[in-house]
Amino acid sequence: MATYVLPQDFFFGAAMSGPQTEGGWNIGGKLENLWDTWSIEDISSFYNQVGSYVGNDFMHHYKDDLALLESLGMNNYRTSIQWSRLLDENGEINPEGAAWYHELFRASKEAGLEVFVNLYHFDMPTYLFRRGGWENREVCEAYANYAYKAFCEFGQEVRFWFTFNEPIVEPENRYWHSMWYPQHHSFQEACTAQYNISIAHALGVARYRQAVAEGRMLPDARIGMICNFSPSYTKDDPSEADLEALRMNDGLTNRWWLDLVTKGCLPADVIKTLTEDLGIVLPARPYDADVLKDGVVDWIGCNYYQPSRVQAPSRTHDEWGNPLFAEPYVWPERVMNESRGWEIYPKGIYDFGMKCKNEYPELEWYVSENGIGIEREYLNKDPKTQQVIDDYRVDFVRDHLIWIAKAIEDGAKCVGYHYWGLIDNWSWANAYKNRYGFVEVDLMENYERRPKKSAAWLTKVATSHVVE
Ligand code: BG6
């Protein structure tokens, strides 16, 4: 097997989020977010009826977890601040919430770990959702206030900031595809939310620049956005209609955000299709072009799990009257992670790198999430040691790292890699169905952590930068 070497300054770390790990959902002045509310209102929506409350009990395990990350060869990780923990209903700092994050950042530094901080990971505070959530422009202003308060509070402790994780997911899952609370089926609402999140991002970056100008941030601080860029593909011999499906799929999910973070605008062809051809009403205000200009960031994160393969739809609208741009295209050669229903296609990360190189040549990026979640992983335990034997995880990460190495060789500005869910965590409506970790969390034994077989391999790669 060929050996690939990643640059020595390429960083390895782990990605996680506040709502999926922290727990302590109602202590220390934390307000409800939509995950807590959904858990309270309808626990049967969650796999095995495991709601948001405990995460992976990180608030009780953080010191050991940080030591574990360090022992696995990581020197940095990402998590998110929970809006519903940091601020009270008046948009003021909740001192107990702030104290938790100060302690987390202190302990991380002590463990030799740099923290990357994301401000929003699908965790809308419920009181703001009741005021319209992302459908209400005032919530964008509230987000800007939250971001500024976080910059002021932690600007001297954190270098790397991100406005959003996967901003397309809430519009899609909450408003369009009815997967997450409030489970709506409205493309119009999804577009409103997507537009307003773009505005909120730009307002957040503007407040960051303000905080920099006011001397509140560390000298080498950076701001970015993290998106799930799933490279879009269609058939090998596409019709005009397939190519049109590709244009809109790529336009809504990839170019929308890439244009926002590199050019400070939204893609004109997508906006034209939405407004002129489909009659979607975007909540645009006359001065928004100027607001969006502030959306340009210093670098980005790319969460990559699966490609997006589409073809022309067989009908123009779905049963709820929403327009259909594309239908899934099943590539005959696809390899699946059956647990998650996601295609495994490591070359996609290379293709994303080449797209950036060619279309956004100045843009620096890192792989901010990549990982494989497996159902019923406890069945793969060594009967003697009780260790999870997960060679498939090594294969998955190795294959992706090889394509990252090739992309860097071919000129991609990719500077690091974060594995998603290095320690098993709670995954939204799927709860603990699919396990991502290199480290198992035993729900029956007080959330005890146990490295899986793959952990030794990861440590070797992270410390040597040699992939084989
Ligand atoms: C990303 C998210 O979409 O993928 C994470 O940023 C999420 O929050 C991860 O957990 C894996 O997806 P899932 O749905 O299997 O948890």
Boltz pocket constraint, residues with backbone or C-beta under 6 A from the ligand:
constraints:
  - pocket:
      binder: B
      contacts: [[A, 17], [A, 20], [A, 165], [A, 166], [A, 228], [A, 303], [A, 340], [A, 369], [A, 373], [A, 420], [A, 426], [A, 427], [A, 428], [A, 430], [A, 434]]
      max_distance: 6.0
